[in-house]
Amino acid sequence: MASGNHPQRTLWSTDHVLLLVILAAGAVLRFYRIGDIPFTYDEYSALFRLHFEHFRDLITQGVMVDAHPAGVHVFLYYWTRLFGESEPMVKLPFIICGLASIYLGYIIGREWVNATAGLILALFLAVLQYPVMYSQIARPYISGMFLSLLMAWAWARVIKAQTRRPYLFLVIYIISSTLAAYNHHFSLLLTGLVWISGLFLIGKEKFKIYFIAGILIFILYIPHLPIFFRQLSYGGVEEWLGKPTPAFLAYYLGFILHFSPLMIITVVSLILAGWTFWRHKPPLKPALPVTGLIWFVITLIIGYIYSLRINSVLQFSVLIFTFPFLVLGLFSGIKNLKPGLKVILVVVFIGFSAATLIFKREYYRHFYLSGYEAVIHESAGANLKYGGRNITHIVNTHPRIHNYCMTKTGYEGRLHLLHLDSLGGGAQLKGKLQQINTPYLTVGWAEGFNLDEFQVIREVYPGVVGKKNGYAWEFWVLSRDSLPEGVPGAERIIFQTRQGFDGEVTGWGHSVGSDTCNGCPAPPCFCMDSKQEYSPGFSSHIRNIIAHHNNIIEVSALICPEEPFQDVLLVTDISRNGRSIHWSSSSARHFMNGTDRQVRIHHSVKLPDIETGAADTRIMVYLWNRQGSVFCLDDLSVTVREGNPFIYCLYEDF
């Protein structure tokens, strides 16, 4: 039987059998209904940038317009030419990378610590949502993890000289390092960290050849430097990715462990047992696993500081390259356990992980349901239920993705869907909606929607007959007539308040309306002159008006503009300890057509995009008369409605 750091090497040892079980579990979770795994938005974006005849065009128009290095994009260019662009074939090499990473993780864990640590790392790479999901996405994440593991494995063998073929592993190290550099900017960062670490760990007799290997890796990367500097000028993805908060690491660790108390207790107990009851005797000399843990910490710190001071880039996906070394570092104190304990460990971990992945995270329900296709299927279903002549469909999805999905689902030419962009916005949108004579209207969107425009739609179609939603998509069935009294709708209102200037209202500043306001058809209202910069407003602790962090705040104001009228902003300001953490507004001009005596202004705040958890977080709502316009304010209202609980469910708890 194996003991210590020298595991048994027979073909059918306990370790090898357990590794096969882990690989099988990883394969089942990744290949399950492979034909039903949809493309993500990022995958569609990459595929649409592959259709070039010449390699130069691929680089200039397919790679340099994006923020990712050329490696995976060039691979996909040739792979899709050989095997086509179906979802299973595009994803297949990445699933294979995920499975190969499991095996490499076991080998590295066994060689750096012992077979038990190797099995634990293989478990983490096999059955958790983090590596499973990115194995099913054809983007440079799981490929980068595989290359990072291959690089680290060859690097360690070169450093420790525990092989009779040192130059073979030096070549593997150089090739894998170069490919990792071409894969992603964060795997490029890891490439540099690994090489620098080796300068401190390698023996003097091999220092020169190792240093030359680093120079060679840089030389091989030189062709990519123009692309690197071009992409570096783009900054980050701050238009949709917020800056990280101090709670980022806690969220990241929770995500890794499925936000499951059961998983957290299991893993923490295992770590503590590894460093107390099951620790090495004598104490381990953890040069390699501690070095790997340092790689993770440095990557996290660099990503965090860059995101705060320059532009947001830090997200879970970019930490996947160093994720295996985080796991190995945490479990580097564990001794090699007896076969019976290993069997229990593997069976329990696979059971807990698979159960929480499937039932708590509902991974296959949400990840396998494309919002783009769901909107189409739901529109077709509404057609059957209400009759095609009684219903109009509006969608807000990426046009090329929408056309692809219409063809894939077989509805092209059979289902008429209006794109929101074709209807304009604000007053123009309202005017076109008023020309629609169907009693029902559906609104579906994927990957984002201007909620201010949704409020405009609700002016014309106020009744909510049905609502469905999932990860990054929503679908509404609306009626032109409000629902009859006593008929339950599909919308849940959490909080509602209105200032009509006809009396005191809780939460609103003291203000008295006038019955003689010029131009106001429905007094009383509040008169704003050119010298009054701010209107009366609403203020409250955010915790007093919301029920969940996925709620949506909708603000509305009805004004009667007088000439000359410049502009007015409807503002929401969310603050903490007197410092604004989210300030946003809508312009009255966007909702004006130039003839209406009354203008309804809308503004919405999607709370899932804002960190509002602190008890001292407050919200203020008001009109900002920044250009000194004269108008009457007829009413201001604040409504909090239930949002989509699954909007970010693949990455957050729900």
HELIX and SHEET records of a PDB file:
HELIX    1   1 THR A   14  PHE A   31  1                                  18    
HELIX    2   2 ILE A   34  ASP A   36  5                                   3    
HELIX    3   3 TYR A   41  PHE A   48  1                                   8    
HELIX    4   4 PHE A   55  ASP A   57  1                                   3    
HELIX    5   5 LEU A   58  VAL A   63  3                                   6    
HELIX    6   6 GLY A   71  PHE A   83  1                                  13    
HELIX    7   7 GLU A   87  TRP A  112  1                                  26    
HELIX    8   8 ALA A  115  VAL A  127  1                                  13    
HELIX    9   9 GLN A  129  SER A  135  1                                   7    
HELIX   10  10 ILE A  142  LYS A  160  1                                  19    
HELIX   11  11 PRO A  166  ASN A  183  1                                  18    
HELIX   12  12 HIS A  185  LEU A  201  1                                  17    
HELIX   13  13 LYS A  204  TYR A  221  1                                  18    
HELIX   14  14 ILE A  222  HIS A  224  5                                   3    
HELIX   15  15 LEU A  225  LEU A  232  1                                   8    
HELIX   16  16 PHE A  248  ILE A  256  1                                   9    
HELIX   17  17 PRO A  261  TRP A  275  1                                  15    
HELIX   18  18 ALA A  287  ARG A  309  1                                  23    
HELIX   19  19 PHE A  316  LEU A  319  5                                   4    
HELIX   20  20 PHE A  323  LEU A  330  1                                   8    
HELIX   21  21 PRO A  339  ALA A  355  1                                  17    
HELIX   22  22 THR A  356  LYS A  360  3                                   5    
HELIX   23  23 TYR A  363  PHE A  367  1                                   5    
HELIX   24  24 GLY A  371  TYR A  386  1                                  16    
HELIX   25  25 GLY A  388  ASN A  390  5                                   3    
HELIX   26  26 PRO A  399  THR A  409  1                                  11    
HELIX   27  27 LEU A  420  LEU A  423  5                                   4    
HELIX   28  28 GLY A  426  GLN A  434  1                                   9    
HELIX   29  29 LEU A  451  VAL A  460  1                                  10    
HELIX   30  30 ILE A  542  ASN A  544  5                                   3    
HELIX   31  31 ALA A  588  PHE A  591  5                                   4    
HELIX   32  32 LEU A  607  ASP A  609  5                                   3    
SHEET    1   A 5 LEU A 418  HIS A 419  0                                        
SHEET    2   A 5 ILE A 391  ASN A 396  1                                        
SHEET    3   A 5 TYR A 440  ALA A 446  1                                        
SHEET    4   A 5 TRP A 473  SER A 479 -1                                        
SHEET    5   A 5 GLY A 463  GLY A 470 -1                                        
SHEET    1   B 3 ILE A 493  GLN A 499  0                                        
SHEET    2   B 3 PHE A 631  ARG A 641 -1                                        
SHEET    3   B 3 PHE A 526  MET A 528 -1                                        
SHEET    1   C 4 ILE A 493  GLN A 499  0                                        
SHEET    2   C 4 PHE A 631  ARG A 641 -1                                        
SHEET    3   C 4 ILE A 552  PRO A 561 -1                                        
SHEET    4   C 4 VAL A 599  LYS A 606 -1                                        
SHEET    1   D 4 PHE A 538  HIS A 541  0                                        
SHEET    2   D 4 THR A 617  TRP A 624 -1                                        
SHEET    3   D 4 LEU A 569  ARG A 576 -1                                        
SHEET    4   D 4 ARG A 579  SER A 587 -1                                        
END                                                                             
